[in-house]
Amino acid sequence: MRLWFRLLVAGVIAAGTAVSTPMTTPAAAQSVKPTQEDAKSITLKAAELIAAQGLDEAAKAFNADGPFKHGEIYVNVVDFAGVWKVYPPRPAGVGQSVINVKDPDGRFIVQDVLAVAKDKGEGWVEYRWLNPASNRIEPKITYVKRVPGQDLVAYVGIYK
């Protein structure tokens, strides 16, 4: 079920009456667990936005609370060298190389992300990562999409 629809249903239940528009506030989005379909859809839209408006304009949308950043959802962007171009949880990390970042099992996450983007154009990468909400290492699945015509990769992950 699409995230906006689940937010609408949650709003109807919470209010006890029908509403005319879906709730899209970050607080409302946090109460609904995102799905793999949500991660994929947001990733595809993020790649389209970068292609249409450029990275600088898209980054503004990715860093602001809204459709690209809510709850555990946020858009990451790396270039083909493995350098962060957008990282909403820690904007100071932009410009840093993350090519050798490993998960607790020793998997090179960013290298896996880049391999999917370069080889297939898009797809899923699974790994384990620290969930800040639970403070535990948990399985995570991330949808990866190469930005058409650019050496950039957008991706969004969710905890399983």
trRosetta pair geometry for C-beta under 8 A, 3 or more apart (Angstrom, degrees):
i j d omega theta_ij theta_ji phi_ij phi_ji
1 5 5.5 -111 173 82 96 123
1 6 5.4 110 115 -57 117 99
1 35 7.6 124 54 -11 60 152
2 5 4.6 86 67 8 88 106
2 6 7.1 -162 93 -6 44 86
2 37 7.1 -96 -97 120 55 126
2 38 7.5 125 -153 -85 50 80
2 41 7.5 47 -132 -29 92 171
3 6 5.7 -58 -148 39 33 109
3 7 6.2 34 154 -21 67 105
3 29 7.1 28 175 -134 121 95
3 32 6.7 140 -150 110 79 134
3 34 6.2 -8 -97 -120 124 79
3 35 7.3 -158 -67 23 85 91
3 38 4.6 76 -47 -110 120 119
3 41 7.8 -156 6 63 110 139
4 7 5.6 -53 -149 36 32 113
4 8 6.4 38 150 -23 64 103
4 22 4.6 50 -177 149 86 174
4 24 7.0 -8 -121 -89 90 96
5 8 5.5 -50 -150 32 34 115
5 9 6.4 33 152 -17 66 103
5 22 7.2 -77 -82 -104 26 134
6 9 5.6 -50 -146 37 34 111
6 10 6.2 37 152 -20 65 105
6 32 4.9 135 124 -156 121 146
7 10 5.6 -52 -146 37 32 113
7 11 6.3 35 152 -22 64 105
7 22 5.0 77 90 -179 107 104
7 23 4.8 -133 163 64 104 82
7 24 6.6 88 131 -81 160 49
7 28 5.5 78 -151 140 108 116
7 29 6.4 -27 -95 -89 128 62
7 32 5.9 -115 -77 1 69 153
8 11 5.7 -56 -151 35 30 113
8 12 6.5 30 152 -19 64 104
8 19 6.8 -150 -153 68 76 111
8 21 7.9 -119 -109 145 100 29
8 22 4.0 -69 -68 -108 93 86
8 23 6.9 168 -85 12 40 73
9 12 5.7 -52 -149 34 33 111
9 13 6.4 30 154 -16 66 106
10 13 5.8 -56 -148 39 30 109
10 14 6.0 28 155 -18 66 110
10 23 6.9 -84 80 40 99 131
10 28 6.8 150 96 -170 129 95
10 31 6.3 149 -173 98 152 121
10 32 5.9 -122 -37 -64 152 116
11 14 5.7 -54 -139 39 29 109
11 15 5.9 14 165 -7 66 113
11 19 5.0 -42 126 15 123 151
11 22 6.9 164 9 -153 142 48
11 23 4.2 156 -71 -21 130 119
11 28 6.8 5 -71 -146 98 136
12 15 6.2 -63 -139 46 23 100
12 16 8.0 159 167 -20 51 5
12 17 7.1 -113 -149 92 66 28
12 18 5.9 0 -124 -113 107 43
12 19 5.9 -133 -78 9 71 93
13 16 7.5 23 -179 -71 27 43
15 19 6.1 99 32 -53 156 109
19 22 7.7 119 102 -93 121 24
19 23 7.4 30 106 -45 165 85
23 28 3.9 -130 134 -167 123 170
23 29 8.0 -159 117 -48 91 63
24 28 7.0 -9 -16 65 3 130
24 29 7.2 25 -162 -53 42 108
24 66 7.4 23 149 -153 108 63
24 67 6.9 -25 -169 -74 120 81
25 28 4.6 92 59 6 85 103
25 29 7.0 -153 92 -7 44 87
26 29 5.5 -56 -145 37 34 113
26 30 6.5 41 156 -29 66 101
26 65 4.3 -58 -48 -168 138 118
26 66 7.4 -55 -60 -53 94 26
26 69 7.4 -17 -107 114 119 71
26 70 4.3 -151 -125 -126 73 91
26 71 7.0 -176 -169 -31 74 59
27 30 5.9 -49 -153 24 31 114
27 31 7.5 29 152 -20 59 101
28 31 6.2 -57 -164 26 37 110
28 32 7.5 11 151 0 66 107
29 32 6.3 -73 -158 44 40 98
29 34 7.9 21 177 -64 95 100
29 70 3.6 31 83 145 152 134
29 71 4.9 -126 122 -18 92 109
29 73 7.2 -74 155 28 132 124
30 70 6.7 -124 -52 166 71 83
30 71 4.0 165 -101 -92 59 90
30 72 8.0 109 -126 -15 73 67
32 71 7.7 -109 62 -55 63 160
33 158 8.0 100 174 -172 79 126
34 38 4.1 -118 -165 80 95 149
34 39 6.4 105 143 -49 122 80
34 71 6.5 165 -26 88 110 137
34 72 6.5 -135 20 64 121 98
34 73 5.4 110 -54 -60 161 112
34 158 4.9 -136 91 -109 106 134
35 38 4.8 111 52 0 68 99
35 39 7.3 -127 102 -1 43 85
35 158 7.2 159 156 64 7 175
36 39 5.5 -51 -150 35 38 113
36 40 6.3 38 152 -18 68 105
36 124 7.8 -5 -157 -108 120 127
36 141 6.1 -20 -107 99 105 134
36 143 7.3 121 -170 -49 75 113
36 158 6.6 -135 -83 43 50 131
37 40 5.7 -54 -146 38 32 111
37 41 6.1 32 156 -20 66 109
38 41 5.9 -58 -144 38 27 110
38 42 6.2 21 161 -14 65 110
38 73 6.9 -84 140 -94 118 136
38 158 7.1 79 73 -57 107 144
39 42 6.2 -60 -145 40 25 105
39 43 6.2 27 156 -21 62 111
39 73 7.3 -152 -96 -118 69 97
39 141 7.2 152 63 102 166 86
39 142 7.0 -131 175 -139 138 38
39 143 4.7 145 129 5 98 113
39 156 4.5 -166 -155 104 76 102
39 157 6.3 38 -141 -119 137 16
39 158 4.9 -122 -58 -15 129 108
40 43 5.7 -59 -149 36 28 113
40 44 6.3 25 157 -18 65 107
40 143 4.3 174 -92 -106 60 166
40 156 7.9 -139 -52 63 19 111
41 44 6.0 -57 -149 35 28 109
41 45 6.4 24 155 -14 64 108
42 45 5.7 -56 -147 41 32 110
42 46 6.1 38 152 -25 66 106
42 67 7.2 -171 -121 153 101 82
42 68 6.3 145 -167 -120 109 60
42 73 6.3 88 24 -168 177 125
42 75 6.8 -138 146 -75 105 98
42 156 4.9 30 88 -13 113 170
43 46 5.6 -54 -148 33 29 114
43 47 6.5 28 156 -17 64 104
43 75 7.3 154 -104 -120 55 93
43 122 7.8 138 125 -145 127 114
43 143 4.3 -146 5 101 157 110
43 144 7.1 -96 -168 -87 148 8
43 145 4.9 141 149 1 104 118
43 154 5.6 159 -159 116 73 99
43 155 5.8 8 -124 -128 122 35
43 156 4.6 -139 -64 16 90 102
44 47 5.9 -53 -150 35 31 109
44 48 6.5 32 151 -18 63 107
44 122 7.7 33 -89 -135 86 153
44 143 7.9 -45 -34 137 78 134
44 145 5.8 143 -91 -71 52 164
45 48 5.6 -55 -149 38 34 114
45 49 6.3 37 153 -23 66 105
45 67 7.7 -55 111 134 152 123
45 68 7.7 -137 99 -88 113 96
46 49 5.7 -53 -148 33 31 112
46 50 6.6 31 154 -18 64 102
46 58 6.9 103 -165 -176 69 124
46 62 6.6 66 -134 -91 114 112
46 68 6.1 110 -89 -128 103 118
46 75 4.5 166 -119 -129 152 142
46 77 7.6 -149 156 -71 123 103
46 145 7.5 139 70 58 93 126
46 154 4.2 -176 109 178 116 149
46 156 7.1 140 -2 -38 145 113
47 50 5.8 -51 -149 34 33 111
47 51 6.3 32 153 -17 64 108
47 145 4.2 -91 -43 113 148 125
47 146 7.2 73 -137 95 135 26
47 147 4.9 -162 -151 -100 84 64
47 148 7.0 97 158 -8 108 77
47 154 4.5 -151 -68 32 77 131
48 51 5.7 -59 -149 39 31 112
48 52 6.1 20 158 -13 67 113
49 52 5.9 -61 -141 43 28 105
49 53 5.8 -25 178 26 67 113
49 57 7.8 -133 164 105 94 94
49 58 4.5 130 123 -116 104 108
49 61 6.4 -85 172 58 155 148
50 53 7.1 -78 -124 56 16 75
50 54 6.9 -23 -165 164 54 10
50 55 5.5 24 -144 -87 99 61
50 58 4.4 -53 -83 -11 63 169
50 77 7.1 140 -86 -117 146 141
50 147 4.7 -65 94 -123 131 135
50 150 7.1 -107 133 46 117 154
50 152 6.3 -123 156 101 153 144
50 154 6.3 -174 -7 -52 139 128
51 147 5.5 -180 -61 -173 87 91
51 148 5.0 29 -107 50 143 96
51 149 6.7 100 -131 41 103 105
51 150 7.1 -156 -97 0 75 120
53 57 4.0 -95 147 84 115 135
53 58 5.6 143 76 -52 108 82
54 57 5.2 81 67 18 87 101
54 58 6.7 -163 92 -5 40 95
55 58 5.7 -63 -141 44 30 110
55 59 5.9 39 160 -31 68 106
55 77 6.9 171 -140 140 107 161
55 85 6.0 -59 -166 163 138 133
55 86 7.5 -153 -170 -39 96 112
55 152 6.7 -160 -86 -108 122 164
56 59 5.8 -50 -148 26 26 115
56 60 7.4 33 151 -24 57 96
57 60 5.9 -47 -164 20 37 114
57 61 7.4 28 146 -9 64 101
58 61 5.8 -59 -161 38 43 108
58 62 6.1 39 146 -21 74 110
58 77 7.9 93 108 -54 123 154
58 86 7.7 -83 110 -58 94 154
59 62 5.4 -56 -140 40 36 113
59 63 6.0 27 162 -15 69 110
59 77 7.4 -95 -91 27 89 142
59 85 7.4 -114 -87 142 122 85
59 86 4.9 -156 -119 -96 92 117
60 63 6.3 -63 -145 40 23 103
60 64 6.4 16 159 -17 61 114
61 64 6.1 -62 -143 37 28 107
61 66 6.9 -80 -165 71 74 134
61 67 7.8 -18 176 58 106 91
61 68 5.4 83 137 16 89 144
62 68 4.8 -86 -111 133 52 141
62 69 6.3 101 179 -42 44 112
62 74 7.1 87 179 -173 84 76
62 75 4.3 -90 -136 60 114 118
62 77 7.3 -42 -136 -16 177 114
62 86 5.1 27 100 179 151 145
62 88 6.1 -136 143 -56 84 115
63 69 6.8 27 -158 -31 11 159
63 86 7.1 -127 -54 -155 91 102
63 88 5.2 179 -115 -108 58 92
63 91 6.5 46 -128 -89 127 122
64 68 7.7 66 62 58 70 103
64 69 6.5 156 84 42 34 128
65 69 5.6 -100 -109 95 37 101
65 70 6.3 84 -160 -85 77 77
66 69 6.3 45 44 47 59 79
66 70 6.9 -123 79 -47 11 106
67 70 7.4 -26 -117 -8 15 121
68 73 7.5 -145 172 137 30 104
68 74 7.1 59 145 -142 71 47
68 75 5.0 -34 -177 -12 107 120
69 73 6.6 -168 -129 105 27 79
69 74 4.7 35 -117 -111 83 81
69 75 7.1 -86 -64 9 82 80
69 88 5.3 -159 -114 -157 132 168
70 73 5.4 7 60 57 64 110
72 131 7.8 -23 -123 -148 135 93
72 133 6.8 -65 -78 -24 113 130
72 158 6.3 100 105 -129 123 67
72 159 6.3 -72 174 5 163 100
73 156 6.2 13 -152 -164 81 121
73 158 7.3 -11 -84 -86 77 91
74 88 4.2 -128 -166 53 134 132
74 89 6.3 160 59 -39 164 83
74 156 7.1 175 78 -125 31 87
75 86 6.3 4 108 113 90 134
75 88 7.1 79 51 -14 60 121
75 154 5.8 -19 -168 -163 108 101
75 155 7.5 137 -156 69 61 31
75 156 5.7 -44 -99 -75 59 96
76 84 7.3 -73 -164 -133 93 91
76 86 6.3 172 -156 90 32 81
76 87 5.8 25 -125 -102 84 69
76 88 7.9 -112 -79 12 58 82
76 154 7.2 149 80 -157 52 49
76 155 5.2 -23 63 65 101 83
76 156 7.3 166 16 -80 79 44
76 157 7.9 9 5 -1 123 97
77 84 7.4 97 80 -164 59 56
77 85 4.3 -60 107 71 104 105
77 86 3.9 53 27 30 105 102
77 87 7.9 -125 40 -51 62 60
77 147 8.0 27 -141 -39 111 127
77 152 5.9 0 -173 -176 105 109
77 153 6.8 161 -151 80 57 47
77 154 5.3 -22 -97 -98 84 67
77 155 7.9 154 -87 19 39 67
78 82 5.8 -5 176 -141 130 33
78 83 6.3 148 -157 69 79 34
78 84 5.8 -46 -99 -96 80 41
78 85 6.2 162 -110 6 22 89
78 98 6.7 -101 -110 54 132 112
78 110 6.2 163 -119 -149 176 111
78 113 6.9 84 41 107 136 137
78 114 7.2 -80 100 -71 128 97
78 152 7.4 164 87 -153 35 62
78 153 5.4 -14 61 57 81 99
78 155 7.9 -12 13 16 97 111
79 82 7.3 -61 73 6 65 18
79 83 5.1 -3 38 52 105 90
79 85 5.8 96 -37 -43 87 119
79 151 5.7 46 -166 118 84 92
79 152 5.6 -43 -105 -98 61 66
79 153 7.6 150 -116 14 14 80
80 114 6.4 111 -142 -143 57 117
80 117 8.0 -140 -101 99 80 129
80 118 7.2 89 -131 -76 107 112
80 151 4.0 -62 -12 179 121 107
80 152 7.6 -87 -31 -67 75 29
80 153 7.5 108 -76 -18 59 104
81 97 7.1 -72 133 -117 95 100
81 99 6.9 -71 152 -65 55 129
82 97 5.6 53 104 -160 96 80
82 98 5.7 -137 166 67 90 58
82 99 2.9 91 108 -78 164 87
82 100 7.7 85 148 -17 154 53
82 110 4.9 93 -141 140 103 134
82 111 7.2 -12 -95 -71 132 62
82 114 6.4 -63 -77 -47 85 143
83 95 6.5 -13 -179 -157 111 26
83 96 6.8 171 -148 89 73 26
83 97 5.3 -46 -92 -93 74 60
83 98 7.3 127 -120 14 25 76
83 99 7.8 -18 -52 -39 52 95
84 87 4.6 -17 -168 -30 134 123
84 93 5.3 14 68 129 164 93
84 94 5.3 -119 114 -116 103 43
84 95 6.7 -37 71 15 86 26
84 96 5.5 15 25 56 114 75
84 97 8.0 -163 0 -96 76 14
84 98 5.6 63 -44 -8 97 122
85 94 6.5 34 -166 -147 18 94
85 152 6.5 -39 23 -133 159 112
86 94 6.7 11 -97 -104 25 112
87 90 5.7 -22 123 63 113 71
87 91 6.6 171 77 -97 74 34
87 93 4.7 -46 74 77 148 116
87 94 5.8 -169 26 -67 95 71
88 91 6.8 4 -130 -66 30 82
90 93 4.4 61 106 -10 105 116
91 94 5.8 -16 -173 -11 57 113
93 96 5.0 -69 -170 25 68 127
93 98 7.7 41 171 -59 118 120
97 100 7.5 40 132 12 103 87
98 101 4.6 -9 -178 -18 86 125
98 110 4.9 142 114 -55 91 155
99 108 7.8 2 159 -174 55 116
99 110 5.4 -120 -120 96 31 132
99 111 6.5 68 -173 -64 70 84
99 114 7.9 -1 -127 -14 83 147
100 108 6.5 -58 -141 -131 41 107
100 110 7.7 -31 -4 47 17 119
100 111 7.8 37 -96 -35 38 113
101 108 7.1 110 73 -153 48 60
101 109 5.5 -44 100 44 98 106
101 110 5.4 80 42 -9 102 111
102 105 7.9 -137 168 69 96 47
102 106 5.4 -19 -173 -144 133 32
102 107 6.2 142 -154 67 75 37
102 108 5.7 -43 -94 -88 75 50
102 109 6.8 152 -129 -8 23 86
103 106 7.2 -43 67 25 67 19
103 107 4.8 4 31 52 107 95
103 109 5.5 99 -40 -56 93 110
103 127 4.2 -170 -51 176 155 115
103 128 5.0 122 172 59 129 66
103 129 5.9 -84 -125 -73 102 69
104 128 5.5 -56 39 93 103 116
104 129 7.9 174 -7 -94 94 31
104 137 5.3 -10 -4 -137 152 150
105 127 7.4 -153 38 -156 113 79
105 128 6.0 91 -11 30 109 116
107 112 6.4 6 167 -32 107 139
107 127 5.3 -144 79 -120 140 110
108 111 3.8 16 122 28 120 123
108 112 6.2 150 91 -22 68 85
109 112 5.7 -61 -155 35 29 111
109 113 6.4 30 151 -20 66 105
109 125 7.1 112 -159 146 71 135
109 127 5.2 -46 -104 -32 101 173
109 129 7.8 52 -93 -76 153 114
110 113 5.3 -47 -146 34 38 116
110 114 6.3 36 154 -17 67 104
111 114 5.8 -53 -145 39 31 110
111 115 6.3 37 153 -24 64 105
112 115 5.6 -51 -146 32 31 114
112 116 6.7 30 156 -17 63 102
112 125 4.8 126 128 -141 114 127
112 127 7.2 153 53 -55 155 122
113 116 6.1 -58 -156 35 28 108
113 117 6.4 23 152 -15 64 111
113 125 5.4 -80 -82 -14 64 164
113 142 6.9 -36 -99 105 105 137
113 144 5.1 178 -153 -107 76 137
113 153 6.1 139 149 129 103 150
113 155 5.8 -81 -146 -34 124 162
114 117 5.6 -57 -145 41 34 111
114 118 5.9 25 160 -14 70 111
114 153 6.4 -145 -100 -14 59 158
115 118 6.1 -59 -140 42 26 104
115 119 5.7 7 168 -5 65 119
116 119 6.3 -65 -131 47 21 98
116 120 5.6 -38 -170 39 62 112
116 122 7.2 13 148 -174 101 16
116 123 4.5 -130 -166 61 118 106
116 124 7.5 -152 -136 58 156 23
116 125 5.8 -127 -16 -58 147 102
116 144 4.7 96 93 73 129 146
117 120 7.5 -60 -99 58 9 71
117 121 6.8 20 -159 -144 45 16
117 122 7.1 31 -110 -82 58 41
117 144 5.3 -105 -61 155 88 117
117 145 7.1 72 -114 145 94 10
117 146 4.1 126 -169 -65 93 92
117 153 4.2 -70 -92 -107 163 125
118 146 7.2 118 -69 -79 36 137
120 123 4.8 27 91 -19 146 128
121 145 7.3 6 150 -148 66 60
121 146 5.2 -93 -149 30 53 116
122 143 7.3 14 -175 178 96 86
122 144 6.0 -180 -145 95 54 65
122 145 4.3 7 -107 -106 109 69
122 146 6.6 -121 -60 13 70 73
123 143 7.6 -144 126 -146 17 63
123 144 6.0 -13 60 55 55 99
124 141 5.9 -12 -164 -173 111 101
124 142 7.0 139 -155 74 59 46
124 143 6.0 -36 -95 -98 66 60
124 144 7.3 165 -97 12 15 90
125 141 7.4 159 81 -156 43 54
125 142 4.9 -20 62 63 92 100
125 144 5.8 54 -9 -26 110 125
125 155 7.6 -8 30 -151 120 145
126 139 6.8 -7 -170 -169 101 97
126 140 7.2 164 -151 86 56 49
126 141 5.0 -20 -100 -103 81 78
126 142 7.6 176 -82 19 34 72
127 139 7.8 163 95 -149 27 56
127 140 5.8 -20 71 62 72 94
127 142 7.6 -7 23 3 99 113
128 137 5.2 46 158 169 113 100
128 138 6.6 -176 -152 92 81 19
128 139 5.6 -49 -99 -93 76 45
128 140 6.6 129 -127 11 24 86
129 137 6.8 -170 104 -145 11 69
129 138 7.0 -35 64 60 58 65
129 140 4.6 -12 25 -2 111 142
129 157 7.7 60 27 127 150 151
129 159 7.8 -120 66 -95 97 91
130 135 7.2 -6 -172 -150 97 37
130 136 7.3 177 -143 97 61 18
130 137 5.7 -43 -85 -90 57 62
130 138 7.8 84 -139 16 18 77
131 134 4.6 29 92 36 119 98
131 135 7.2 -71 83 -19 70 16
131 136 5.9 -5 43 61 102 67
131 137 7.6 145 2 -123 79 13
131 138 4.5 9 -24 21 124 126
131 140 7.7 168 -74 -71 90 108
131 159 5.0 40 -102 -96 125 152
132 135 6.9 25 -153 -75 32 58
133 159 7.8 -133 38 16 119 156
134 138 6.6 70 56 -36 138 134
138 159 5.0 36 105 -154 133 114
138 160 6.9 -163 157 46 100 76
139 159 7.1 115 82 -161 54 64
139 160 4.3 -20 93 30 108 125
140 157 5.0 39 168 167 111 127
140 158 6.9 176 -152 88 74 29
140 159 5.3 -45 -98 -99 79 56
140 160 6.8 -153 -93 -11 24 83
141 157 6.4 172 89 -149 32 83
141 158 6.3 -15 61 58 80 76
141 160 6.0 72 -7 -62 104 101
142 155 5.1 41 168 170 112 118
142 156 6.7 177 -150 91 75 29
142 157 3.4 -39 -91 -86 89 99
142 158 7.8 159 -86 13 51 53
143 155 6.2 -178 88 -146 47 74
143 156 5.8 -4 51 58 92 79
143 157 7.5 175 14 -84 57 50
144 153 6.0 -8 -167 -177 94 116
144 154 7.8 153 -155 84 46 45
144 155 4.5 -15 -102 -97 63 116
145 153 6.9 156 79 -157 38 67
145 154 5.3 -18 65 63 93 90
145 155 7.0 162 19 -80 65 62
146 150 7.7 -180 170 71 80 68
146 152 7.3 126 -160 82 59 48
146 153 5.5 -40 -100 -100 55 78
147 150 4.3 -18 94 57 112 115
147 152 4.2 5 20 76 129 100
147 153 6.9 -137 -9 -83 81 25
147 154 6.2 86 -61 -14 92 100
